[in-house]
């Protein structure tokens, strides 16, 4: 009798554990992950080089307003190398496969420069404008989705009254 009771107790415990495990793996708790790649391209510009220092890319998706970091190597890119339909990967990361990417935030560092007519100058960001937020609204529905950012150096670089370049990035989704 004691042996039968132990077997029944063991069966009940196994069923309880199995139920808890299966409930934890229910479809509502399981998120399929997609991958977002962010690429950079540029419009042409008359200069020797336009170097842009990008320190971080982040996204928001669905109704969540929390910024999620993408893997972004801190790197300075010569925009002119990526003109005429050439591009490069600048960030990537996992996102829920059924989500909608709402916004993308680009954070710039302080190592951006321009070399025009042989004159090298630092590109100073307007104070308080160290980042740029773009509206994306891209549905994630495949294994890998791509967002391409097109920089416009001609619209991004202006010169102040003293002839110093000021940088306010003009970027569109391509």
C-alpha positions as CSV (number, residue, x, y, z in Angstrom):
1,X,0.0,0.0,0.0
2,X,2.8,2.4,0.9
3,X,4.5,1.5,-2.4
4,X,1.4,2.3,-4.4
5,X,1.0,5.7,-2.5
6,X,4.6,6.6,-3.4
7,X,4.1,5.8,-7.1
8,X,0.9,7.9,-7.2
9,X,2.6,10.8,-5.4
10,X,5.5,10.6,-7.9
11,X,3.1,10.6,-10.8
12,X,1.3,13.7,-9.4
13,X,4.6,15.5,-8.8
14,X,5.8,14.7,-12.4
15,X,2.6,16.0,-13.8
16,X,2.8,19.2,-11.8
17,X,6.4,19.8,-12.9
18,X,5.5,19.0,-16.5
19,X,2.5,21.4,-16.4
20,X,4.6,24.2,-15.0
21,X,7.3,23.7,-17.7
22,X,4.8,23.5,-20.5
23,X,3.0,26.6,-19.1
24,X,6.3,28.5,-19.1
25,X,6.9,27.6,-22.7
26,X,3.4,28.7,-23.9
27,X,3.1,30.6,-27.1
28,X,2.3,33.8,-25.3
29,X,5.6,33.8,-23.5
30,X,7.8,32.7,-26.4
31,X,9.2,35.4,-28.6
32,X,10.6,34.7,-32.1
33,X,13.7,36.8,-32.7
34,X,14.5,38.5,-35.9
35,X,17.7,40.4,-36.7
36,X,18.0,44.1,-37.7
37,X,20.9,45.3,-39.7
38,X,21.5,49.0,-40.1
39,X,23.6,50.1,-43.1
40,X,25.1,53.5,-44.0
41,X,25.2,55.1,-47.5
42,X,25.8,58.7,-48.6
43,X,25.0,61.2,-51.3
44,X,28.0,62.5,-53.2
45,X,29.7,65.7,-52.0
46,X,32.6,67.9,-53.2
47,X,35.2,67.3,-50.6
48,X,38.3,65.2,-50.0
49,X,36.6,63.4,-47.1
50,X,33.8,63.8,-44.6
51,X,34.4,61.7,-41.5
52,X,31.4,61.0,-39.2
53,X,31.9,59.6,-35.7
54,X,29.0,57.3,-34.8
55,X,29.0,56.0,-31.2
56,X,25.7,54.2,-30.8
57,X,22.5,53.2,-32.6
58,X,19.3,52.4,-30.7
59,X,15.8,51.5,-31.6
60,X,12.3,51.5,-30.1
61,X,9.7,49.1,-31.2
62,X,5.9,48.6,-30.9
63,X,4.5,50.8,-28.1
64,X,7.6,50.5,-25.9
65,X,9.5,53.8,-25.7
66,X,12.5,52.2,-24.1
67,X,15.6,52.6,-26.3
68,X,17.2,49.2,-27.1
69,X,20.9,49.2,-28.0
70,X,22.1,47.7,-31.2
71,X,25.6,46.3,-31.5
72,X,27.5,49.4,-32.7
73,X,31.2,49.5,-33.0
74,X,32.4,53.0,-32.2
75,X,33.8,54.0,-35.6
76,X,34.4,57.0,-37.8
77,X,33.2,56.6,-41.4
78,X,34.3,58.5,-44.4
79,X,30.9,59.2,-46.0
80,X,32.4,59.7,-49.4
81,X,33.5,56.1,-49.5
82,X,29.8,55.1,-49.4
83,X,28.4,57.4,-52.1
84,X,26.9,56.2,-55.4
85,X,25.0,53.2,-54.0
86,X,27.8,51.8,-51.9
87,X,27.0,51.0,-48.3
88,X,28.4,49.4,-45.1
89,X,27.0,47.7,-42.0
90,X,27.2,50.0,-39.0
91,X,25.0,48.3,-36.4
92,X,22.9,45.1,-35.8
93,X,21.0,43.4,-33.2
94,X,18.1,41.1,-32.3
95,X,14.5,42.4,-32.1
96,X,11.2,40.5,-31.8
97,X,10.2,39.1,-35.2
98,X,6.7,40.4,-35.1
99,X,7.5,43.9,-33.9
100,X,7.4,47.2,-35.7
101,X,10.6,49.3,-35.4
102,X,9.2,52.7,-34.5
103,X,12.3,54.9,-34.1
104,X,16.1,54.8,-34.6
105,X,18.4,57.0,-32.7
106,X,21.9,57.7,-33.9
107,X,24.4,59.1,-31.4
108,X,27.4,61.0,-32.7
109,X,30.8,61.3,-31.1
110,X,33.2,64.3,-31.2
111,X,35.7,63.0,-33.8
112,X,33.9,64.1,-37.0
113,X,36.0,66.0,-39.5
114,X,35.9,67.4,-43.0
115,X,38.7,67.8,-45.4
116,X,37.8,70.2,-48.2
117,X,40.3,71.6,-50.7
118,X,43.1,70.2,-48.5
119,X,41.9,72.0,-45.3
120,X,41.1,69.7,-42.4
121,X,38.6,71.0,-39.9
122,X,36.6,69.5,-37.0
123,X,32.9,69.1,-37.6
124,X,31.3,70.5,-34.4
125,X,27.8,69.4,-33.6
126,X,25.3,72.0,-32.5
127,X,25.3,71.7,-28.6
128,X,22.4,69.5,-27.5
129,X,22.2,67.9,-30.9
130,X,24.6,64.9,-30.3
131,X,21.9,62.5,-31.5
132,X,19.4,62.3,-34.2
133,X,16.0,60.4,-34.0
134,X,14.4,59.0,-37.2
135,X,10.9,57.7,-37.6
136,X,11.2,54.2,-39.1
137,X,7.9,52.3,-38.8
138,X,9.3,49.1,-40.3
139,X,7.6,45.8,-39.7
140,X,9.9,42.9,-38.7
141,X,8.7,39.8,-40.4
142,X,11.7,38.0,-41.7
143,X,14.8,36.4,-40.3
144,X,16.8,39.5,-41.1
145,X,15.6,43.0,-42.0
146,X,17.7,45.9,-43.2
147,X,17.4,49.6,-42.6
148,X,19.7,51.8,-44.8
149,X,20.5,55.3,-43.6
150,X,21.4,57.8,-46.3
151,X,23.6,60.7,-45.2
152,X,23.5,64.0,-47.1
153,X,26.9,65.8,-46.5
154,X,25.9,68.8,-48.6
155,X,22.9,69.5,-46.4
156,X,24.6,68.5,-43.2
157,X,27.7,70.7,-43.3
158,X,27.3,74.5,-43.1
159,X,29.7,77.2,-42.3
160,X,29.3,79.9,-39.6
161,X,30.2,83.5,-40.0
162,X,33.8,82.8,-39.1
163,X,34.1,80.2,-41.8
164,X,34.1,77.2,-39.4
165,X,32.1,74.2,-40.4
166,X,29.1,73.3,-38.3
167,X,27.6,69.8,-38.5
168,X,24.0,68.9,-38.2
169,X,23.5,65.5,-39.7
170,X,20.8,65.2,-42.4
171,X,19.9,61.5,-42.7
172,X,17.0,59.8,-44.5
173,X,15.8,56.2,-44.8
174,X,16.6,54.8,-48.1
